[in-house]
């Protein structure tokens, strides 16, 4: 049930992130539906793989970053990196984005 909740959370967060990039409601709904009804995602989540948990946390990092909650974004990134190492690749673009904004 936890992994299914992460699937729902990822669809909701993808919809939320797209509000920064597009104004078309149909594009936002299409991406959310693609996440929810993708057979690969459903198959992986039912077997207990934690990739959607990492995806959920990574999307949470992006939402916090775009809402300028940088400390919270860094905390979620650190938490995601404790599950698996690959979310750490988002640290460099986030830091460079901060440098560009504040310098």
DSSP file (Angstrom, degrees, kcal/mol; ACC not computed):
  #  RESIDUE AA STRUCTURE BP1 BP2  ACC     N-H-->O    O-->H-N    N-H-->O    O-->H-N    TCO  KAPPA ALPHA  PHI   PSI    X-CA   Y-CA   Z-CA
    1    1 A X     >        0   0    0      0, 0.0     4,-2.2     0, 0.0     5,-0.2   0.000 360.0 360.0 360.0 -35.5    0.0    0.0    0.0
    2    2 A X  H  >  +     0   0    0      1,-0.2     4,-1.7     2,-0.2     5,-0.1   0.909 360.0  47.5 -61.4 -42.8    2.9    2.3    0.8
    3    3 A X  H  > S+     0   0    0      1,-0.2     4,-1.8     2,-0.2    -1,-0.2   0.862 110.0  52.7 -69.4 -34.5    4.3    2.0   -2.8
    4    4 A X  H  > S+     0   0    0      2,-0.2     4,-2.2     1,-0.2    -1,-0.2   0.880 107.6  52.3 -65.9 -37.1    0.9    2.6   -4.3
    5    5 A X  H  X S+     0   0    0     -4,-2.2     4,-2.5     1,-0.2    -2,-0.2   0.870 107.2  52.5 -65.8 -35.5    0.6    5.8   -2.2
    6    6 A X  H  X S+     0   0    0     -4,-1.7     4,-2.4     2,-0.2    -2,-0.2   0.871 106.6  53.8 -66.9 -35.8    3.9    6.9   -3.6
    7    7 A X  H  X S+     0   0    0     -4,-1.8     4,-2.0     2,-0.2    -2,-0.2   0.940 111.0  45.2 -60.8 -46.8    2.6    6.3   -7.1
    8    8 A X  H  X S+     0   0    0     -4,-2.2     4,-2.2     1,-0.2    -2,-0.2   0.898 112.9  51.3 -63.6 -40.3   -0.4    8.6   -6.4
    9    9 A X  H  X S+     0   0    0     -4,-2.5     4,-2.6     1,-0.2    -1,-0.2   0.875 108.0  52.1 -64.4 -37.4    1.9   11.1   -4.8
   10   10 A X  H  X S+     0   0    0     -4,-2.4     4,-2.6     2,-0.2     5,-0.2   0.904 109.4  49.1 -65.9 -40.9    4.2   11.1   -7.8
   11   11 A X  H  X S+     0   0    0     -4,-2.0     4,-1.9     2,-0.2    -2,-0.2   0.920 113.7  46.7 -64.0 -42.4    1.3   11.8  -10.1
   12   12 A X  H  X S+     0   0    0     -4,-2.2     4,-1.9     2,-0.2    -2,-0.2   0.909 114.2  46.9 -65.9 -42.1    0.1   14.6   -7.9
   13   13 A X  H  X S+     0   0    0     -4,-2.6     4,-2.8     2,-0.2     5,-0.2   0.871 108.9  54.0 -70.4 -36.1    3.5   16.1   -7.6
   14   14 A X  H  X S+     0   0    0     -4,-2.6     4,-2.0     2,-0.2    -1,-0.2   0.911 109.1  49.8 -62.4 -40.0    4.2   15.9  -11.4
   15   15 A X  H  X S+     0   0    0     -4,-1.9     4,-0.5    -5,-0.2    -2,-0.2   0.901 111.9  48.8 -61.7 -40.9    1.0   17.8  -11.9
   16   16 A X  H >< S+     0   0    0     -4,-1.9     3,-0.7     1,-0.2     4,-0.3   0.875 110.0  50.0 -68.1 -38.4    2.1   20.4   -9.4
   17   17 A X  H >< S+     0   0    0     -4,-2.8     3,-1.8     1,-0.2     4,-0.4   0.867 102.6  61.8 -68.1 -35.6    5.6   20.8  -11.0
   18   18 A X  H >X S+     0   0    0     -4,-2.0     4,-2.6     1,-0.3     3,-0.9   0.682  85.6  74.9 -67.7 -15.5    4.0   21.2  -14.4
   19   19 A X  T << S+     0   0    0     -3,-0.7    -1,-0.3    -4,-0.5    -2,-0.2   0.742  94.8  53.1 -67.2 -19.4    2.2   24.4  -13.2
   20   20 A X  T <4 S+     0   0    0     -3,-1.8    -1,-0.2    -4,-0.3    -2,-0.2   0.665 119.3  32.1 -83.3 -17.5    5.6   26.1  -13.4
   21   21 A X  T <4 S+     0   0    0     -3,-0.9     2,-0.3    -4,-0.4    -2,-0.2   0.678 120.7  25.7-116.0 -23.2    6.2   25.0  -17.0
   22   22 A X     <  -     0   0    0     -4,-2.6    -1,-0.3     1,-0.1     0, 0.0  -0.985  44.0-158.5-144.2 153.0    2.9   24.9  -18.8
   23   23 A X        +     0   0    0     -2,-0.3     2,-0.5    -3,-0.1    -1,-0.1   0.473  64.1 107.8-106.0  -5.7   -0.5   26.4  -18.6
   24   24 A X     >  -     0   0    0      1,-0.2     4,-1.5     2,-0.0     3,-0.2  -0.622  54.2-160.0 -78.6 120.5   -2.3   23.7  -20.5
   25   25 A X  H  > S+     0   0    0     -2,-0.5     4,-2.4     1,-0.2     5,-0.2   0.831  89.8  60.7 -67.3 -32.2   -4.4   21.5  -18.2
   26   26 A X  H  > S+     0   0    0      1,-0.2     4,-2.3     2,-0.2    -1,-0.2   0.875 103.3  50.0 -66.3 -35.5   -4.5   18.7  -20.7
   27   27 A X  H  > S+     0   0    0      2,-0.2     4,-2.1    -3,-0.2    -1,-0.2   0.906 110.9  49.4 -67.9 -40.8   -0.7   18.3  -20.6
   28   28 A X  H  X S+     0   0    0     -4,-1.5     4,-2.0     1,-0.2    -2,-0.2   0.920 113.6  45.5 -63.4 -43.8   -0.7   18.2  -16.8
   29   29 A X  H  X S+     0   0    0     -4,-2.4     4,-2.7     2,-0.2     5,-0.2   0.883 110.2  54.7 -67.2 -38.1   -3.5   15.6  -16.8
   30   30 A X  H  X S+     0   0    0     -4,-2.3     4,-2.2     2,-0.2    -2,-0.2   0.919 109.6  46.2 -63.4 -43.2   -1.8   13.5  -19.5
   31   31 A X  H  X S+     0   0    0     -4,-2.1     4,-2.0     2,-0.2    -1,-0.2   0.924 113.4  49.1 -65.8 -43.1    1.5   13.3  -17.6
   32   32 A X  H  X S+     0   0    0     -4,-2.0     4,-2.3     1,-0.2    -2,-0.2   0.914 112.9  47.0 -62.4 -42.7   -0.3   12.4  -14.4
   33   33 A X  H  X S+     0   0    0     -4,-2.7     4,-2.7     1,-0.2    -1,-0.2   0.862 108.6  55.7 -67.4 -34.7   -2.3    9.7  -16.1
   34   34 A X  H  X S+     0   0    0     -4,-2.2     4,-0.5    -5,-0.2    -1,-0.2   0.897 109.9  46.2 -63.8 -39.2    0.8    8.4  -17.8
   35   35 A X  H >< S+     0   0    0     -4,-2.0     3,-0.5     1,-0.2    -2,-0.2   0.926 116.0  45.1 -67.8 -43.6    2.4    8.0  -14.4
   36   36 A X  H 3< S+     0   0    0     -4,-2.3    -2,-0.2     1,-0.2    -1,-0.2   0.882 122.1  34.1 -69.5 -38.5   -0.6    6.3  -12.8
   37   37 A X  H 3< S+     0   0    0     -4,-2.7     2,-0.5    -5,-0.2    -1,-0.2   0.187  79.7 125.6-108.6  17.3   -1.4    3.9  -15.7
   38   38 A X    <X  -     0   0    0     -3,-0.5     4,-2.3    -4,-0.5     5,-0.2  -0.655  54.7-146.3 -73.8 121.9    2.0    3.1  -16.9
   39   39 A X  H  > S+     0   0    0     -2,-0.5     4,-2.3     1,-0.2     5,-0.2   0.812  96.1  55.1 -64.8 -28.5    2.2   -0.7  -16.8
   40   40 A X  H  > S+     0   0    0      2,-0.2     4,-2.7     1,-0.2     5,-0.2   0.933 109.0  46.9 -68.4 -44.2    5.9   -0.7  -15.9
   41   41 A X  H  > S+     0   0    0      1,-0.2     4,-2.5     2,-0.2     5,-0.2   0.917 113.6  48.5 -62.5 -43.2    5.3    1.5  -12.9
   42   42 A X  H  X S+     0   0    0     -4,-2.3     4,-1.9     2,-0.2    -1,-0.2   0.924 113.2  47.4 -63.2 -44.1    2.4   -0.6  -11.8
   43   43 A X  H  X S+     0   0    0     -4,-2.3     4,-0.8    -5,-0.2    -2,-0.2   0.918 114.4  45.7 -64.5 -44.7    4.4   -3.8  -12.2
   44   44 A X  H ><>S+     0   0    0     -4,-2.7     5,-1.7     1,-0.2     3,-0.6   0.904 112.9  50.3 -67.3 -40.8    7.5   -2.5  -10.3
   45   45 A X  H ><5S+     0   0    0     -4,-2.5     3,-1.1     1,-0.2    -1,-0.2   0.854 106.1  54.8 -68.5 -34.0    5.4   -1.0   -7.5
   46   46 A X  H 3<5S+     0   0    0     -4,-1.9    -1,-0.2     1,-0.2    -2,-0.2   0.713 103.7  56.7 -72.9 -17.8    3.5   -4.2   -6.9
   47   47 A X  T <<5S-     0   0    0     -4,-0.8    -1,-0.2    -3,-0.6    -2,-0.2   0.463 120.0-106.8 -91.2  -1.4    6.7   -6.2   -6.4
   48   48 A X  T < 5 +     0   0    0     -3,-1.1     2,-0.3    -4,-0.3    -3,-0.2   0.712  61.7 157.0  88.8  20.5    7.9   -3.9   -3.6
   49   49 A X    > < -     0   0    0     -5,-1.7     3,-0.5     1,-0.1    -1,-0.3  -0.610  37.5-144.4 -79.2 140.8   10.6   -1.9   -5.4
   50   50 A X  T 3>  +     0   0    0     -2,-0.3     4,-1.7     1,-0.2     3,-0.4   0.197  69.3 107.9 -93.4  17.7   11.3    1.4   -3.8
   51   51 A X  H 3> S+     0   0    0      1,-0.2     4,-2.3     2,-0.2    -1,-0.2   0.862  78.1  52.8 -64.9 -34.5   12.0    3.4   -7.0
   52   52 A X  H <> S+     0   0    0     -3,-0.5     4,-2.5     2,-0.2    -1,-0.2   0.781 104.1  57.1 -72.7 -24.2    8.8    5.3   -6.8
   53   53 A X  H  > S+     0   0    0     -3,-0.4     4,-2.4     2,-0.2    -1,-0.2   0.928 109.8  44.6 -66.5 -44.1    9.6    6.3   -3.2
   54   54 A X  H  X S+     0   0    0     -4,-1.7     4,-2.5     2,-0.2    -2,-0.2   0.891 113.5  50.7 -65.8 -39.8   12.9    7.9   -4.6
   55   55 A X  H  X S+     0   0    0     -4,-2.3     4,-2.5     2,-0.2     5,-0.2   0.913 109.6  50.8 -63.6 -42.4   10.9    9.5   -7.4
   56   56 A X  H  X S+     0   0    0     -4,-2.5     4,-2.0     1,-0.2    -2,-0.2   0.930 112.6  45.8 -59.8 -46.5    8.4   10.9   -4.9
   57   57 A X  H  X S+     0   0    0     -4,-2.4     4,-2.0     2,-0.2    -2,-0.2   0.875 111.8  52.0 -66.6 -36.9   11.2   12.4   -2.8
   58   58 A X  H  X S+     0   0    0     -4,-2.5     4,-2.0     2,-0.2    -1,-0.2   0.898 110.1  48.2 -66.4 -40.0   13.0   13.8   -5.9
   59   59 A X  H  X S+     0   0    0     -4,-2.5     4,-2.5     2,-0.2    -1,-0.2   0.867 109.2  54.2 -66.7 -35.0    9.8   15.4   -7.1
   60   60 A X  H  X S+     0   0    0     -4,-2.0     4,-2.3    -5,-0.2    -2,-0.2   0.889 106.4  52.4 -64.3 -38.9    9.3   16.8   -3.6
   61   61 A X  H  X S+     0   0    0     -4,-2.0     4,-2.2     2,-0.2    -2,-0.2   0.927 110.5  47.9 -59.7 -45.8   12.9   18.3   -3.8
   62   62 A X  H  X S+     0   0    0     -4,-2.0     4,-2.6     2,-0.2    -2,-0.2   0.903 110.7  49.9 -65.7 -40.9   12.0   20.0   -7.0
   63   63 A X  H  X S+     0   0    0     -4,-2.5     4,-1.5     1,-0.2    -1,-0.2   0.932 112.2  47.5 -64.1 -44.2    8.7   21.4   -5.7
   64   64 A X  H  <>S+     0   0    0     -4,-2.3     5,-3.1     1,-0.2    -1,-0.2   0.889 112.4  50.8 -63.1 -37.9   10.4   22.8   -2.7
   65   65 A X  H ><5S+     0   0    0     -4,-2.2     3,-1.6     1,-0.2    -2,-0.2   0.930 110.2  47.7 -65.9 -45.2   13.2   24.3   -4.8
   66   66 A X  H 3<5S+     0   0    0     -4,-2.6    -1,-0.2     1,-0.3    -2,-0.2   0.745 109.9  53.3 -70.1 -21.9   10.7   26.0   -7.2
   67   67 A X  T 3<5S-     0   0    0     -4,-1.5    -1,-0.3    -5,-0.2    -2,-0.2   0.292 118.4-115.1 -92.1   9.9    8.8   27.4   -4.3
   68   68 A X  T < 5S+     0   0    0     -3,-1.6     2,-0.8     1,-0.2    -3,-0.2   0.787  74.1 135.3  62.5  32.8   12.1   28.8   -3.0
   69   69 A X     >< +     0   0    0     -5,-3.1     4,-2.1     1,-0.2    -1,-0.2  -0.701  23.5 165.0-104.0  76.4   12.1   26.7    0.2
   70   70 A X  H  >  +     0   0    0     -2,-0.8     4,-2.3     1,-0.2    -1,-0.2   0.849  66.5  51.0 -70.6 -38.4   15.8   25.9   -0.3
   71   71 A X  H  > S+     0   0    0      2,-0.2     4,-2.2     1,-0.2    -1,-0.2   0.934 112.9  46.6 -65.5 -44.8   16.5   24.5    3.2
   72   72 A X  H  > S+     0   0    0      1,-0.2     4,-2.4     2,-0.2    -2,-0.2   0.886 111.0  53.2 -63.6 -38.1   13.6   22.1    3.0
   73   73 A X  H  X S+     0   0    0     -4,-2.1     4,-2.1     1,-0.2    -1,-0.2   0.913 109.1  48.7 -62.3 -42.9   14.6   21.1   -0.5
   74   74 A X  H  X S+     0   0    0     -4,-2.3     4,-2.3     2,-0.2    -2,-0.2   0.887 110.2  51.7 -65.3 -38.9   18.1   20.2    0.8
   75   75 A X  H  X S+     0   0    0     -4,-2.2     4,-2.2     2,-0.2    -2,-0.2   0.920 110.8  47.0 -64.7 -43.1   16.7   18.2    3.7
   76   76 A X  H  X S+     0   0    0     -4,-2.4     4,-2.5     2,-0.2    -1,-0.2   0.872 110.6  53.4 -65.9 -35.5   14.5   16.2    1.3
   77   77 A X  H  X S+     0   0    0     -4,-2.1     4,-2.2     2,-0.2    -2,-0.2   0.918 109.5  47.9 -65.0 -42.2   17.4   15.6   -1.0
   78   78 A X  H  X S+     0   0    0     -4,-2.3     4,-1.0     2,-0.2    -2,-0.2   0.902 111.7  50.0 -63.4 -40.2   19.5   14.3    1.8
   79   79 A X  H  X S+     0   0    0     -4,-2.2     4,-0.7     1,-0.2     3,-0.5   0.904 111.1  49.1 -64.4 -41.0   16.7   12.0    2.9
   80   80 A X  H >X S+     0   0    0     -4,-2.5     4,-1.8     1,-0.2     3,-0.9   0.876 106.4  56.7 -65.6 -36.8   16.3   10.7   -0.6
   81   81 A X  H 3< S+     0   0    0     -4,-2.2    -1,-0.2     1,-0.2    -2,-0.2   0.740  98.4  62.0 -68.9 -21.0   20.1   10.1   -0.9
   82   82 A X  H 3< S+     0   0    0     -4,-1.0    -1,-0.2    -3,-0.5    -2,-0.2   0.771 105.2  47.0 -74.2 -24.7   19.9    7.9    2.2
   83   83 A X  H << S-     0   0    0     -3,-0.9     2,-0.3    -4,-0.7    -2,-0.2   0.952 135.1 -10.7 -76.4 -54.2   17.5    5.5    0.3
   84   84 A X    ><  -     0   0    0     -4,-1.8     3,-0.5     1,-0.0    -1,-0.4  -0.959  63.7-125.9-142.4 158.3   19.6    5.3   -2.8
   85   85 A X  G >  S+     0   0    0     -2,-0.3     3,-1.9     1,-0.2     4,-0.2   0.735  89.4  82.2 -80.8 -22.3   22.6    7.3   -4.1
   86   86 A X  G >  S+     0   0    0      1,-0.3     3,-1.5     2,-0.2    -1,-0.2   0.715  77.2  67.9 -67.6 -19.8   21.3    8.5   -7.4
   87   87 A X  G X  S+     0   0    0     -3,-0.5     3,-1.9     1,-0.2    -1,-0.3   0.712  83.1  78.2 -66.4 -14.3   19.3   11.5   -6.2
   88   88 A X  G X  S+     0   0    0     -3,-1.9     3,-1.6     1,-0.3     4,-0.5   0.724  75.7  74.5 -65.4 -18.7   22.6   13.1   -5.3
   89   89 A X  G <> S+     0   0    0     -3,-1.5     4,-0.6     1,-0.3    -1,-0.3   0.704  87.2  62.9 -66.8 -16.4   23.1   14.0   -9.0
   90   90 A X  H <> S+     0   0    0     -3,-1.9     4,-1.7     1,-0.2    -1,-0.3   0.611  84.2  78.8 -80.4 -11.5   20.4   16.7   -8.5
   91   91 A X  H <> S+     0   0    0     -3,-1.6     4,-2.6    -4,-0.2     5,-0.2   0.925  89.0  51.8 -65.2 -45.2   22.6   18.5   -6.0
   92   92 A X  H  > S+     0   0    0     -4,-0.5     4,-2.8    -3,-0.2     5,-0.2   0.941 110.9  45.6 -62.0 -49.7   24.9   20.2   -8.6
   93   93 A X  H  X S+     0   0    0     -4,-0.6     4,-2.1     1,-0.2    -1,-0.2   0.887 114.2  50.3 -61.5 -35.3   22.1   21.7  -10.7
   94   94 A X  H  X S+     0   0    0     -4,-1.7     4,-2.0     2,-0.2    -1,-0.2   0.917 112.0  46.7 -67.4 -41.6   20.4   22.9   -7.6
   95   95 A X  H  X S+     0   0    0     -4,-2.6     4,-2.6     2,-0.2    -2,-0.2   0.924 112.9  48.9 -65.6 -44.0   23.5   24.5   -6.3
   96   96 A X  H  X S+     0   0    0     -4,-2.8     4,-2.2     1,-0.2    -1,-0.2   0.864 109.8  52.9 -64.8 -34.3   24.3   26.1   -9.6
   97   97 A X  H  X S+     0   0    0     -4,-2.1     4,-1.7    -5,-0.2    -1,-0.2   0.887 109.9  48.1 -65.3 -39.0   20.7   27.4   -9.8
   98   98 A X  H  X S+     0   0    0     -4,-2.0     4,-2.6     2,-0.2     5,-0.2   0.908 110.9  50.6 -66.5 -42.2   21.1   29.0   -6.4
   99   99 A X  H  X S+     0   0    0     -4,-2.6     4,-1.8     1,-0.2    -2,-0.2   0.907 110.6  49.7 -62.1 -41.0   24.4   30.6   -7.3
  100  100 A X  H  < S+     0   0    0     -4,-2.2    -1,-0.2     1,-0.2    -2,-0.2   0.859 114.1  46.0 -65.5 -35.2   22.9   32.0  -10.5
  101  101 A X  H  < S+     0   0    0     -4,-1.7    -2,-0.2     1,-0.2    -1,-0.2   0.884 120.7  34.9 -75.8 -38.9   20.0   33.4   -8.5
  102  102 A X  H  <        0   0    0     -4,-2.6    -2,-0.2     1,-0.2    -1,-0.2   0.585 360.0 360.0 -96.9 -10.7   21.9   34.9   -5.6
  103  103 A X     <        0   0    0     -4,-1.8    -1,-0.2    -5,-0.2    -3,-0.1   0.425 360.0 360.0-106.3 360.0   25.1   36.1   -7.4
